[in-house]
Amino acid sequence: MFNEHRTFGVEIEFVGNDNRVSDEMSARGLDCRRESYNHITRTWWKIVYDSSVSGHGGDGLELVSPPLAGINGMIQLKLACEALEAAGVRINRSC
């Protein structure tokens, strides 16, 4: 049974271009903003630099969700994953 009321959040580490990801997120109707690294819960998706991620040809970044819930939260997560793929991000061992 899927709990519609339980909230969840995700952090997705990647190597890529933050502007491309932000553009792809916006194209899918998701509010996404670039921020300095922080632990503040937001009502929007945020892209922050992640020093634990290293890669060639791109920055080590992390896409952090706002609190998500229910089917709408799962839809947002699916759209975010599609945006990452469309932006051409890469995943490596450091992620």
DSSP file (Angstrom, degrees, kcal/mol; ACC not computed):
  #  RESIDUE AA STRUCTURE BP1 BP2  ACC     N-H-->O    O-->H-N    N-H-->O    O-->H-N    TCO  KAPPA ALPHA  PHI   PSI    X-CA   Y-CA   Z-CA
    1    1 A M              0   0    0      0, 0.0     2,-0.5     0, 0.0     0, 0.0   0.000 360.0 360.0 360.0 130.4    0.0    0.0    0.0
    2    2 A F        -     0   0    0      1,-0.0     2,-0.9     2,-0.0    69,-0.1  -0.723 360.0-137.5 -86.2 123.8    1.4    3.4   -1.0
    3    3 A N    >   -     0   0    0     -2,-0.5     3,-0.6     1,-0.2    67,-0.5  -0.725  15.8-170.2 -85.8 104.8    1.3    6.0    1.8
    4    4 A E  T 3  S+     0   0    0     -2,-0.9    -1,-0.2     1,-0.2    -2,-0.0   0.681  82.8  50.5 -66.2 -19.4    0.0    9.2    0.2
    5    5 A H  T 3  S+     0   0    0     64,-0.1     2,-0.4     2,-0.1    -1,-0.2   0.619  81.6 101.5-100.3 -14.9    0.8   11.2    3.3
    6    6 A R    <   -     0   0    0     -3,-0.6    64,-0.7     1,-0.0     2,-0.2  -0.567  64.6-142.2 -74.5 128.6    4.4   10.2    4.0
    7    7 A T  E     +A   69   0A   0     -2,-0.4     2,-0.3    62,-0.2    62,-0.2  -0.576  23.3 175.0 -88.6 155.3    6.9   12.8    2.9
    8    8 A F  E     -A   68   0A   0     60,-2.4    60,-3.2    -2,-0.2     2,-0.3  -0.959  12.6-158.5-150.4 164.4   10.2   11.9    1.4
    9    9 A G        -     0   0    0     -2,-0.3     2,-0.3    58,-0.2    55,-0.0  -0.971   5.5-152.6-144.4 158.9   13.2   13.7   -0.2
   10   10 A V        -     0   0    0     -2,-0.3    55,-2.6    56,-0.3     2,-0.4  -0.962   7.0-160.8-134.4 152.0   16.0   12.8   -2.5
   11   11 A E  E     -B   64   0B   0     -2,-0.3     2,-0.6    53,-0.2    53,-0.2  -0.996  12.1-167.6-129.0 125.2   19.5   13.9   -3.3
   12   12 A I  E     -B   63   0B   0     51,-2.6    51,-2.7    -2,-0.4     2,-0.3  -0.947   7.1-154.2-120.1 112.9   21.0   13.0   -6.6
   13   13 A E  E     +B   62   0B   0     -2,-0.6     2,-0.3    82,-0.3    49,-0.2  -0.635  28.4 151.2 -84.9 141.5   24.8   13.4   -7.1
   14   14 A F  E     -B   61   0B   0     47,-2.6    47,-3.0    -2,-0.3     2,-0.5  -0.974  44.3-118.1-159.3 168.6   26.1   14.0  -10.6
   15   15 A V  E     +BC  60  90B   0     75,-2.7    75,-2.8    -2,-0.3     2,-0.3  -0.981  65.6  83.8-114.5 126.1   28.7   15.5  -12.8
   16   16 A G  E    S-B   59   0B   0     43,-1.9    43,-1.9    -2,-0.5     2,-0.6  -0.971  78.2 -46.5 174.2-160.3   27.4   18.0  -15.3
   17   17 A N     >  -     0   0    0     70,-0.3     4,-2.0    -2,-0.3     5,-0.2  -0.910  33.4-155.0-108.8 118.3   26.4   21.6  -16.0
   18   18 A D  H  > S+     0   0    0     -2,-0.6     4,-2.7     1,-0.2     5,-0.2   0.842  93.9  55.0 -63.0 -34.9   24.1   23.2  -13.5
   19   19 A N  H  > S+     0   0    0      2,-0.2     4,-2.4     1,-0.2    -1,-0.2   0.910 108.2  48.3 -66.2 -41.2   22.6   25.7  -16.0
   20   20 A R  H  > S+     0   0    0      2,-0.2     4,-2.4     1,-0.2    -2,-0.2   0.920 113.2  47.9 -63.8 -43.2   21.6   22.9  -18.4
   21   21 A V  H  X S+     0   0    0     -4,-2.0     4,-2.6     2,-0.2    -2,-0.2   0.940 111.8  49.6 -62.9 -46.4   20.0   20.9  -15.5
   22   22 A S  H  X S+     0   0    0     -4,-2.7     4,-2.5     1,-0.2    -2,-0.2   0.906 111.4  49.3 -59.5 -42.5   18.1   24.0  -14.3
   23   23 A D  H  X S+     0   0    0     -4,-2.4     4,-2.2     1,-0.2    -1,-0.2   0.916 112.3  47.5 -62.9 -43.8   16.8   24.8  -17.8
   24   24 A E  H  X S+     0   0    0     -4,-2.4     4,-0.7     2,-0.2    -2,-0.2   0.868 111.4  51.0 -66.9 -36.6   15.6   21.2  -18.3
   25   25 A M  H ><>S+     0   0    0     -4,-2.6     5,-2.4     1,-0.2     3,-1.0   0.942 111.3  48.0 -64.0 -46.7   13.9   21.2  -14.8
   26   26 A S  H ><5S+     0   0    0     -4,-2.5     3,-2.0     1,-0.3    -2,-0.2   0.879 104.6  59.5 -61.1 -39.0   12.2   24.5  -15.7
   27   27 A A  H 3<5S+     0   0    0     -4,-2.2    -1,-0.3     1,-0.3    -2,-0.2   0.739 106.5  49.2 -62.2 -21.8   11.1   23.1  -19.1
   28   28 A R  T <<5S-     0   0    0     -3,-1.0    -1,-0.3    -4,-0.7    -2,-0.2   0.260 124.1-103.6-101.2   9.9    9.3   20.4  -17.1
   29   29 A G  T < 5S+     0   0    0     -3,-2.0     2,-0.5     1,-0.2    -3,-0.2   0.660  76.8 136.1  80.8  16.6    7.6   22.9  -14.8
   30   30 A L      < -     0   0    0     -5,-2.4     2,-0.6    -6,-0.1    -1,-0.2  -0.869  55.6-129.6-102.4 126.7    9.8   22.2  -11.8
   31   31 A D        +     0   0    0     -2,-0.5    14,-2.5    12,-0.1     2,-0.4  -0.624  38.5 172.0 -72.8 117.4   11.1   25.3   -9.8
   32   32 A C  E     -d   45   0B   0     -2,-0.6     2,-0.4    12,-0.2    14,-0.2  -0.997   9.5-176.6-136.3 131.5   14.9   24.7   -9.6
   33   33 A R  E     -d   46   0B   0     12,-2.1    14,-2.4    -2,-0.4     2,-0.4  -0.964  25.9-124.4-132.2 145.0   17.5   27.2   -8.2
   34   34 A R  E     +d   47   0B   0     -2,-0.4     2,-0.3    12,-0.2    14,-0.2  -0.733  40.6 170.2 -84.6 131.5   21.3   27.2   -7.9
   35   35 A E  E     -d   48   0B   0     12,-2.6    14,-0.5    -2,-0.4     2,-0.1  -0.926  38.6 -98.2-137.0 161.4   22.4   27.7   -4.4
   36   36 A S        -     0   0    0     -2,-0.3     2,-0.0     1,-0.1    11,-0.0  -0.440  66.8 -73.9 -69.4 156.5   25.6   27.6   -2.3
   37   37 A Y  S    S+     0   0    0     -2,-0.1     2,-0.3     2,-0.1    -1,-0.1  -0.310  75.8 143.4 -57.4 130.5   26.0   24.4   -0.3
   38   38 A N        -     0   0    0     -3,-0.1    -3,-0.0     2,-0.1    10,-0.0  -0.967  55.2-129.4-159.3 169.6   23.6   24.4    2.6
   39   39 A H        +     0   0    0     -2,-0.3     2,-0.5     2,-0.1    -2,-0.1  -0.040  61.6 130.5-114.9  28.3   21.3   22.2    4.7
   40   40 A I        -     0   0    0      1,-0.0     2,-0.4     0, 0.0    -2,-0.1  -0.726  57.6-129.6 -88.9 127.1   18.2   24.4    4.4
   41   41 A T        -     0   0    0     -2,-0.5     2,-0.2     2,-0.0    -2,-0.1  -0.613  32.9-169.8 -74.3 129.1   15.0   22.6    3.4
   42   42 A R        -     0   0    0     -2,-0.4     4,-0.1     2,-0.3    -1,-0.0  -0.677  35.2-128.5-115.5 168.7   13.4   24.5    0.6
   43   43 A T  S    S+     0   0    0     -2,-0.2     2,-0.3    23,-0.2   -12,-0.1   0.385  94.7  57.3 -94.9   1.7   10.0   24.4   -1.2
   44   44 A W  S    S-     0   0    0     21,-0.1    -2,-0.3   -14,-0.1     2,-0.2  -0.827  96.0 -95.0-123.9 164.3   11.9   24.2   -4.6
   45   45 A W  E     -d   32   0B   0    -14,-2.5   -12,-2.1    -2,-0.3     2,-0.4  -0.547  45.2-160.8 -72.3 144.3   14.5   21.9   -6.1
   46   46 A K  E     -dE  33  64B   0     18,-2.4    18,-3.1   -14,-0.2     2,-0.5  -0.975  16.6-148.0-132.9 149.1   18.0   23.2   -5.6
   47   47 A I  E     +dE  34  63B   0    -14,-2.4   -12,-2.6    -2,-0.4     2,-0.3  -0.966  25.8 176.5-111.9 124.7   21.4   22.5   -7.2
   48   48 A V  E     -dE  35  62B   0     14,-2.3    14,-2.0    -2,-0.5     2,-0.2  -0.932  35.3-102.8-128.0 152.1   24.4   22.8   -5.0
   49   49 A Y  E     - E   0  61B   0    -14,-0.5     2,-0.5    -2,-0.3    12,-0.3  -0.495  32.4-158.0 -67.9 139.3   28.1   22.1   -5.4
   50   50 A D    >   -     0   0    0     10,-2.8     3,-1.6    -2,-0.2    10,-0.0  -0.936  10.5-166.0-126.1 108.4   29.2   18.8   -3.9
   51   51 A S  T 3  S+     0   0    0     -2,-0.5    -1,-0.1     1,-0.3    10,-0.1   0.635  86.1  66.1 -70.0 -13.4   32.9   18.6   -3.1
   52   52 A S  T 3  S+     0   0    0      8,-0.1     2,-0.5    43,-0.0    -1,-0.3   0.588  90.3  77.5 -82.6  -8.8   32.7   14.8   -2.6
   53   53 A V    <   -     0   0    0     -3,-1.6     2,-0.3     7,-0.1     7,-0.3  -0.877  61.4-179.4-104.4 128.8   31.9   14.4   -6.3
   54   54 A S        +     0   0    0     -2,-0.5     2,-0.3     5,-0.1    40,-0.3  -0.934  10.4 147.4-125.5 151.0   34.7   14.7   -8.9
   55   55 A G        -     0   0    0     -2,-0.3     2,-0.4     3,-0.3     3,-0.4  -0.986  42.3-103.1-171.1 165.4   34.6   14.4  -12.6
   56   56 A H  S    S+     0   0    0     -2,-0.3     3,-0.1     1,-0.2   -41,-0.0  -0.829  98.6  13.4 -99.8 136.3   36.1   15.5  -15.9
   57   57 A G  S    S+     0   0    0     -2,-0.4     2,-0.3     1,-0.1    -1,-0.2   0.668 121.2  45.3  79.6  17.4   34.3   18.0  -18.1
   58   58 A G  S    S-     0   0    0     -3,-0.4    -3,-0.3   -41,-0.0     2,-0.2  -0.977  83.9 -89.0-175.2 168.2   31.8   19.1  -15.5
   59   59 A D  E     -B   16   0B   0    -43,-1.9   -43,-1.9    -2,-0.3     2,-0.7  -0.594  39.4-112.2 -88.1 150.4   31.2   20.2  -11.9
   60   60 A G  E     +B   15   0B   0     -7,-0.3   -10,-2.8    -2,-0.2     2,-0.3  -0.759  55.5 165.5 -79.5 115.0   30.4   17.9   -9.0
   61   61 A L  E     -BE  14  49B   0    -47,-3.0   -47,-2.6    -2,-0.7     2,-0.4  -0.785  31.8-146.5-132.0 169.0   26.9   18.7   -8.2
   62   62 A E  E     -BE  13  48B   0    -14,-2.0   -14,-2.3    -2,-0.3     2,-0.6  -0.992   8.7-148.0-140.9 130.8   23.8   17.5   -6.2
   63   63 A L  E     -BE  12  47B   0    -51,-2.7   -51,-2.6    -2,-0.4     2,-0.5  -0.893  21.1-166.3 -97.4 122.2   20.2   18.0   -7.1
   64   64 A V  E     -BE  11  46B   0    -18,-3.1   -18,-2.4    -2,-0.6   -53,-0.2  -0.937   8.2-142.2-117.0 127.1   18.2   18.2   -3.8
   65   65 A S        -     0   0    0    -55,-2.6   -23,-0.2    -2,-0.5   -20,-0.1  -0.399  14.7-120.4 -80.9 158.9   14.4   17.9   -3.8
   66   66 A P        -     0   0    0      0, 0.0   -56,-0.3     0, 0.0     2,-0.2  -0.364  62.3 -62.1 -76.4 174.9   12.0   19.8   -1.6
   67   67 A P        -     0   0    0      0, 0.0     2,-0.3     0, 0.0   -58,-0.2  -0.473  66.8-164.4 -59.3 128.2    9.8   17.6    0.7
   68   68 A L  E     -A    8   0A   0    -60,-3.2   -60,-2.4    -2,-0.2     2,-0.3  -0.790  10.1-176.4-114.3 157.8    7.8   15.4   -1.7
   69   69 A A  E  >  -A    7   0A   0     -2,-0.3     4,-2.1   -62,-0.2     3,-0.2  -0.990  39.7 -19.1-154.1 147.1    4.7   13.4   -0.9
   70   70 A G  H  > S-     0   0    0    -64,-0.7     4,-1.8   -67,-0.5     3,-0.1   0.046 106.6 -31.5  61.9-162.1    2.3   10.9   -2.6
   71   71 A I  H  > S+     0   0    0      1,-0.2     4,-2.4     2,-0.2    -1,-0.2   0.873 136.7  57.4 -62.0 -39.8    1.8   10.4   -6.3
   72   72 A N  H  > S+     0   0    0      1,-0.2     4,-2.4     2,-0.2    -1,-0.2   0.898 106.0  50.7 -59.2 -40.1    2.6   14.0   -7.1
   73   73 A G  H  X S+     0   0    0     -4,-2.1     4,-2.2     2,-0.2    -1,-0.2   0.900 109.7  49.5 -63.5 -41.0    6.0   13.6   -5.4
   74   74 A M  H  X S+     0   0    0     -4,-1.8     4,-2.2     2,-0.2    -2,-0.2   0.875 110.2  51.2 -65.9 -37.0    6.7   10.5   -7.5
   75   75 A I  H  X S+     0   0    0     -4,-2.4     4,-2.5     2,-0.2    -2,-0.2   0.921 109.5  50.1 -65.4 -43.9    5.8   12.4  -10.7
   76   76 A Q  H  X S+     0   0    0     -4,-2.4     4,-2.5     1,-0.2    -2,-0.2   0.912 110.2  50.5 -60.3 -42.2    8.1   15.3   -9.7
   77   77 A L  H  X S+     0   0    0     -4,-2.2     4,-2.3     2,-0.2    -1,-0.2   0.910 109.8  50.1 -62.9 -42.3   10.9   12.8   -9.1
   78   78 A K  H  X S+     0   0    0     -4,-2.2     4,-2.2     1,-0.2    -2,-0.2   0.923 111.4  48.7 -61.3 -44.6   10.3   11.2  -12.5
   79   79 A L  H  X S+     0   0    0     -4,-2.5     4,-2.3     1,-0.2    -2,-0.2   0.889 109.8  52.2 -63.0 -39.7   10.4   14.6  -14.2
   80   80 A A  H  X S+     0   0    0     -4,-2.5     4,-2.3     2,-0.2    -1,-0.2   0.907 109.2  49.5 -63.9 -41.7   13.6   15.5  -12.4
   81   81 A C  H  X S+     0   0    0     -4,-2.3     4,-2.2     1,-0.2    -1,-0.2   0.897 110.5  50.6 -64.6 -39.9   15.3   12.3  -13.6
   82   82 A E  H  X S+     0   0    0     -4,-2.2     4,-2.6     2,-0.2    -2,-0.2   0.894 109.3  51.7 -62.6 -40.0   14.1   13.0  -17.1
   83   83 A A  H  X S+     0   0    0     -4,-2.3     4,-1.9     2,-0.2    -2,-0.2   0.908 108.8  50.2 -64.0 -42.6   15.6   16.5  -16.8
   84   84 A L  H  <>S+     0   0    0     -4,-2.3     5,-1.8     2,-0.2     4,-0.4   0.917 112.3  47.4 -61.4 -43.7   19.0   15.1  -15.6
   85   85 A E  H ><5S+     0   0    0     -4,-2.2     3,-1.4     1,-0.2    -2,-0.2   0.933 111.7  49.6 -63.5 -45.9   19.0   12.7  -18.5
   86   86 A A  H 3<5S+     0   0    0     -4,-2.6    -1,-0.2     1,-0.3    -2,-0.2   0.812 107.0  56.3 -63.6 -30.1   18.1   15.4  -21.1
   87   87 A A  T 3<5S-     0   0    0     -4,-1.9   -70,-0.3    -5,-0.2    -1,-0.3   0.535 112.1-122.3 -79.8  -6.2   20.9   17.6  -19.6
   88   88 A G  T < 5 +     0   0    0     -3,-1.4    -3,-0.2    -4,-0.4    -2,-0.1   0.785  47.5 170.8  74.1  28.2   23.4   14.9  -20.3
   89   89 A V      < -     0   0    0     -5,-1.8     2,-0.3   -73,-0.1   -73,-0.2  -0.249  20.5-141.2 -68.3 161.4   24.7   14.5  -16.7
   90   90 A R  B     -C   15   0B   0    -75,-2.8   -75,-2.7     2,-0.0     2,-0.4  -0.907   4.8-149.5-123.8 153.1   27.0   11.7  -15.8
   91   91 A I        +     0   0    0     -2,-0.3     2,-0.2   -77,-0.2   -77,-0.1  -0.972  23.7 169.0-118.4 134.8   27.3    9.5  -12.8
   92   92 A N    >   -     0   0    0     -2,-0.4     3,-1.6   -38,-0.1   -37,-0.0  -0.739  52.2 -79.0-134.3-174.0   30.6    8.0  -11.7
   93   93 A R  T 3  S+     0   0    0      1,-0.3    -2,-0.0    -2,-0.2   -40,-0.0   0.818 124.2  59.8 -59.0 -32.3   32.1    6.2   -8.7
   94   94 A S  T 3         0   0    0    -40,-0.3    -1,-0.3     1,-0.3   -39,-0.1   0.711 360.0 360.0 -72.1 -17.1   32.4    9.4   -6.7
   95   95 A C    <         0   0    0     -3,-1.6   -82,-0.3   -41,-0.1    -1,-0.3   0.476 360.0 360.0 -76.9 360.0   28.6    9.9   -6.9
